[in-house]
Amino acid sequence: VNGGSLHPDLYAKYGGKGTAEAMVESALDEIRYFEDVDFNLIKISVKASSVPLMVEAYHQLSEVTDYPLHLGVTEAGDGEDARIKSAVGIGSLLLDGLGDTIRVSLTEDPVREIPVARELAQRSEKSWIQGSRKESEEPDEEIDPFSYERRDCESIDLGHGVRLGPKE
């Protein structure tokens, strides 16, 4: 399901806008088509170009179906903005424990999507492993909300000479 191309009836039902509820309803309608012919080897996607809309739709969908979820942001764009948009949308869902497959969609050479997707997957996996070990541990540092100090962070090599990080 693409949040920008829902059935006109759903737009009318939900006030002329693509909403998370409309996207979930559309996905459930599509699921029924497959189930009606006894086909259940499917993955469900509710992509949108709006990250908050996409995240909400995936959360709502995960509450009403157990089918695998394919995560992605529609028309993320290009350059750093697209990578940030993908990282926030897909990354937040992965860290929430949602998603079975991912697709980073950039309006660039598709080869440039692979390192971004790989980095998201690796960082999420690392976080899951560390999270399971550190749930009962106290944080190493205290954060003072009234003062700013840049914390150390890793650089990310996105491939093809593109790097993100504190000194890039």
Secondary structure, 3 states (H helix, E strand, C coil): CECCCCCHHHHHHCCCCCCHHHHHHHHHHHHHHHHHCCCCCCCECCECCCHHHHHHHHHHHHHHCCCCEEEECCCCCCHHHHHHHHHHHHHHHHHCCCCCEEECCCCCCHHHHHHHHHHHHHHHHHHHHHHHHHCCCCCCCCCCCCCCCCCCCCCEEEECCEEECCCC
